[in-house]
Amino acid sequence: MADNIDTVSAQIVDLEKLMTQRFDSVEKRLDGLESQEVHESDIKHVNRRIDDLKASADSDHADLKASVDDIKGMMWKAVGATGTIVGLIVGLLEWAIPLIMH
């Protein structure tokens, strides 16, 4: 009978060790899942931030392109005005030089 008690006692100890190992294993898996959920949440947040930054960069690019186009337009207007002024000066000189020479 004492052998049976020792055997049952040893089995209970083994069962306790096994249950502790299983519990630890399950706890590690839960920790891993929680960690994975945190990482997935972080990844989603980073992806949203990247999308926001990309949209902002695209908007800034469009604004910059519009500004460059405006500057080009103003430059061509200035070149045209300068050409007109130079043409007037040359025309006046062509008209005035013969009058001065006579």
C-alpha positions, 0 to 999 in steps of 0.5 A, spaced: 500 500 500 505 504 501 508 503 494 501 505 491 501 511 495 509 513 493 507 511 486 501 516 486 505 521 490 510 521 484 505 521 479 502 527 482 508 531 482 509 529 475 503 531 473 504 538 477 510 539 473 507 537 467 501 542 468 506 548 470 510 547 464 503 547 460 501 553 463 508 556 462 507 554 455 500 557 454 503 564 458 508 565 453 504 564 447 499 569 450 505 574 451 507 572 444 500 574 441 499 580 445 506 582 443 504 581 436 498 585 436 502 591 439 507 590 433 501 589 428 498 596 431 505 599 431 505 597 423 498 600 422 500 606 425 506 607 421 503 605 415 498 610 416 503 615 418 507 614 411 500 615 407 499 621 411 506 624 409 506 621 402 499 625 401 502 631 404 508 630 400 504 630 393 500 636 395 507 640 397 509 637 390 503 640 386 503 646 390 511 647 388 509 645 381 504 651 380 508 656 383 514 654 378 509 655 373 507 661 375 514 664 376 515 661 368 509 665 366 511 671 370 518 670 367 516 670 360 512 676 361 518 680 363 522 677 357 516 680 353 516 687 356 524 687 356 523 685 348 518 691 347 522 696 351 529 694 347 525 694 341 522 701 342 529 704 344 532 701 338 526 704 334 527 711 337 535 711 336 534 709 329 529 715 328 533 720 332 540 718 330 538 721 322 535 727 325 541 728 330 546 727 324 542 732 319 
